[in-house]
């Protein structure tokens, strides 16, 4: 499946831009595809075991994947995955 992955500006510098076309049948496979093609981006999206970080939220078509099976959430052609890192400060 071909999926559009939207990156925040802070991560876009590690890829060819804020939007990356990726392939996979699950969100995890999409993240794997992007991490393989852009190795510096992989550690920002998932931990060493391949699981999503608690402080990075992934949305599949505007729905939080934590409520859709996490990285096992199924994607279809044309779906969009948006990456939103937590922002802290004070």
C-alpha positions, 0 to 999 in steps of 0.5 A: 500500500502507498501511504503519505507520511507527514513529518513535523518540521523538526524531523523533516530535515532528516528526510527529503521534506515534510511529506514522504511517500512510503509503503506497507500494510500496517503503520509499523511497516510504513515506519520501517520503510521510512526508517530504512530509506532515511536511517537518521529518522528511524531512531526518532520514530521508534525505540530500539525494539521497533516500538513507538515511543510514548512521546511520539503520537502517530495519527492514521487519517486523523485517528490516534493509532494507540486506539487502533492497534498501535503499529499493527494498525492496518493502512490502505492505499492513499491513507495518511500517517501524521507524526506528532512529537510531544513538546515540553517546556516551561 
